[in-house]
């Protein structure tokens, strides 16, 4: 396991970034909900020849996620801004990322590209068909269409086939601070 202690990149919000697998970093921001409960927003950064950010977070969190990414790599190197479905926490700051990363493009399902992102994004999307693979360098990601799981008909999931890391927006959502990344051991047990 290559996991290291999270690096706090914003002391006020406790936003942190940690490497959860070789070249794969989780950006984590805990938030307080109005009812006193806690929740966390997570994004994932694959650092490779063609770096990929999975989920952008909402627009109001852009500065926090940007600050965390900058602790690991130059922002302008980002090439792909991927997300599982069209919602604010998955792609709310998409255009902000496209503004700071001049060579990046949205990466989404063919349905998302057709019905939403082709219109919403400041740059044309790169649509992935069900089962399609994209080589980032050392890592290869594969797209899986999952209509209506967990949300709209544009939903899909992304897997890094190299490390067998599965990126799934909203499928394993849980309350709390989420200080530790959810791993296979948490799902399968001892």
C-alpha positions as CSV (number, residue, x, y, z in Angstrom):
1,X,0.0,0.0,0.0
2,X,1.5,3.4,-1.0
3,X,-0.9,5.4,1.1
4,X,0.6,8.2,3.1
5,X,-0.7,10.6,5.8
6,X,-3.0,13.2,4.3
7,X,-1.4,16.7,3.7
8,X,-3.7,19.4,5.0
9,X,-3.8,22.1,2.3
10,X,-6.2,24.5,4.0
11,X,-6.1,24.8,7.8
12,X,-9.4,26.5,8.1
13,X,-11.5,23.9,6.2
14,X,-9.2,20.9,6.8
15,X,-9.1,20.2,3.1
16,X,-6.4,17.6,2.5
17,X,-4.8,15.5,-0.2
18,X,-3.4,12.1,0.2
19,X,-2.0,9.4,-2.2
20,X,-4.3,6.4,-1.9
21,X,-2.6,4.3,-4.7
22,X,0.4,4.9,-6.9
23,X,-0.3,8.2,-8.7
24,X,-3.9,8.4,-7.4
25,X,-4.7,11.2,-4.9
26,X,-7.8,11.8,-2.9
27,X,-8.7,15.5,-2.3
28,X,-11.0,15.7,0.8
29,X,-13.0,18.6,2.3
30,X,-15.2,18.0,5.3
31,X,-18.2,20.3,5.8
32,X,-20.7,20.9,8.6
33,X,-24.3,20.5,7.6
34,X,-27.0,22.8,9.0
35,X,-28.3,20.1,11.4
36,X,-24.9,19.6,13.0
37,X,-24.0,16.5,11.1
38,X,-20.8,16.2,9.1
39,X,-20.3,15.3,5.4
40,X,-17.3,15.2,3.1
41,X,-16.7,16.0,-0.5
42,X,-14.0,14.0,-2.4
43,X,-12.3,14.4,-5.7
44,X,-9.7,12.1,-7.2
45,X,-6.6,13.1,-9.1
46,X,-4.7,10.7,-11.3
47,X,-1.2,12.1,-11.9
48,X,0.2,10.7,-15.1
49,X,1.3,11.9,-18.6
50,X,-2.3,13.1,-19.1
51,X,-3.5,14.0,-15.5
52,X,-7.2,13.4,-14.8
53,X,-9.4,14.9,-12.1
54,X,-12.5,12.8,-11.2
55,X,-15.2,15.1,-9.9
56,X,-14.6,18.8,-9.5
57,X,-16.7,19.6,-6.5
58,X,-19.2,22.5,-6.4
59,X,-18.1,26.0,-7.6
60,X,-17.9,27.3,-4.1
61,X,-15.2,24.7,-3.3
62,X,-13.1,25.4,-6.4
63,X,-10.4,27.4,-4.6
64,X,-10.0,24.6,-2.0
65,X,-9.7,21.8,-4.6
66,X,-7.4,24.0,-6.7
67,X,-5.1,24.6,-3.7
68,X,-4.9,20.9,-2.9
69,X,-4.1,19.9,-6.5
70,X,-1.4,22.6,-6.7
71,X,0.3,20.9,-3.8
72,X,0.9,17.9,-6.0
73,X,1.2,19.2,-9.6
74,X,0.9,22.3,-11.7
75,X,-2.7,23.0,-12.6
76,X,-2.0,23.7,-16.2
77,X,-0.9,20.1,-16.7
78,X,-4.5,18.8,-16.2
79,X,-5.8,17.2,-19.3
80,X,-9.1,15.5,-18.3
81,X,-11.9,16.7,-16.0
82,X,-14.1,13.6,-15.6
83,X,-17.3,13.0,-13.6
84,X,-19.9,10.3,-13.1
85,X,-23.0,12.4,-13.8
86,X,-24.1,16.0,-14.1
87,X,-24.7,17.5,-10.7
88,X,-23.1,20.4,-8.8
89,X,-20.8,18.3,-6.6
90,X,-19.6,16.2,-9.6
91,X,-19.0,19.0,-12.1
92,X,-20.1,22.3,-10.6
93,X,-16.7,23.9,-11.1
94,X,-16.0,22.4,-14.5
95,X,-15.6,25.7,-16.3
96,X,-13.3,27.0,-13.6
97,X,-11.0,24.0,-14.2
98,X,-11.1,24.6,-17.9
99,X,-10.1,28.2,-17.3
100,X,-7.0,27.3,-15.3
101,X,-6.0,24.2,-17.4
102,X,-5.9,25.3,-21.1
103,X,-5.4,21.8,-22.5
104,X,-8.1,20.1,-20.4
105,X,-11.4,18.9,-21.7
106,X,-14.5,17.5,-19.9
107,X,-14.6,13.7,-19.9
108,X,-18.0,12.1,-19.5
109,X,-20.6,9.7,-20.9
110,X,-21.9,10.1,-24.5
111,X,-25.3,10.9,-23.0
112,X,-23.9,13.6,-20.7
113,X,-22.0,15.1,-23.6
114,X,-25.1,15.1,-25.8
115,X,-27.7,16.4,-23.3
116,X,-25.8,18.7,-21.0
117,X,-22.0,19.1,-21.2
118,X,-21.9,20.1,-24.8
119,X,-24.0,23.1,-23.9
120,X,-22.8,23.8,-20.3
121,X,-19.0,23.5,-20.7
122,X,-16.8,26.2,-22.1
123,X,-14.9,23.6,-24.1
124,X,-16.2,20.6,-26.1
125,X,-16.4,17.4,-24.1
126,X,-14.5,14.1,-24.8
127,X,-17.4,11.5,-24.6
128,X,-16.6,8.0,-23.6
129,X,-18.8,5.1,-24.8
130,X,-19.6,2.1,-22.6
131,X,-16.5,0.0,-22.2
132,X,-14.2,2.5,-23.8
133,X,-10.7,2.9,-22.5
134,X,-8.4,5.9,-22.3
135,X,-4.6,5.6,-21.8
136,X,-3.3,8.4,-19.5
137,X,0.3,7.1,-19.5
138,X,1.0,4.5,-16.9
139,X,-2.7,4.3,-16.0
140,X,-5.6,3.3,-18.3
141,X,-9.1,4.2,-17.3
142,X,-12.3,2.5,-18.6
143,X,-15.8,4.0,-18.7
144,X,-18.9,2.0,-17.7
145,X,-22.4,3.4,-18.6
146,X,-24.8,3.0,-15.6
147,X,-28.0,4.8,-16.6
148,X,-29.9,5.9,-13.5
149,X,-27.3,4.5,-11.1
150,X,-27.0,6.4,-9.0
151,X,-28.9,9.3,-10.6
152,X,-29.8,10.4,-14.1
153,X,-29.6,8.6,-17.4
154,X,-26.2,10.2,-18.1
155,X,-24.6,8.3,-15.2
156,X,-21.5,6.2,-15.5
157,X,-18.5,4.9,-13.5
158,X,-14.8,5.1,-14.2
159,X,-12.2,2.5,-13.3
160,X,-8.4,2.7,-13.4
161,X,-7.7,-0.7,-14.9
162,X,-4.0,-0.5,-14.0
163,X,-4.5,-0.2,-10.2
164,X,-8.0,-1.6,-10.1
165,X,-9.2,1.6,-8.5
166,X,-13.0,2.2,-9.0
167,X,-14.3,5.8,-9.1
168,X,-18.0,5.8,-8.3
169,X,-19.8,9.1,-7.6
170,X,-22.5,8.8,-4.9
171,X,-22.6,5.0,-4.7
172,X,-20.9,4.7,-1.3
173,X,-21.9,8.1,0.1
174,X,-21.8,8.2,3.9
175,X,-22.0,10.8,6.5
176,X,-19.2,12.0,8.8
177,X,-15.8,13.7,8.2
178,X,-14.6,10.9,5.9
179,X,-11.0,11.4,7.0
180,X,-10.0,8.0,5.8
181,X,-10.5,6.9,2.2
182,X,-12.9,3.9,1.7
183,X,-11.0,0.9,0.5
184,X,-11.6,-2.7,-0.5
185,X,-11.0,-3.8,3.1
186,X,-13.9,-1.6,4.3
187,X,-16.3,-3.1,1.7
188,X,-15.3,-6.7,1.9
189,X,-14.3,-6.8,5.6
190,X,-11.5,-8.9,7.2
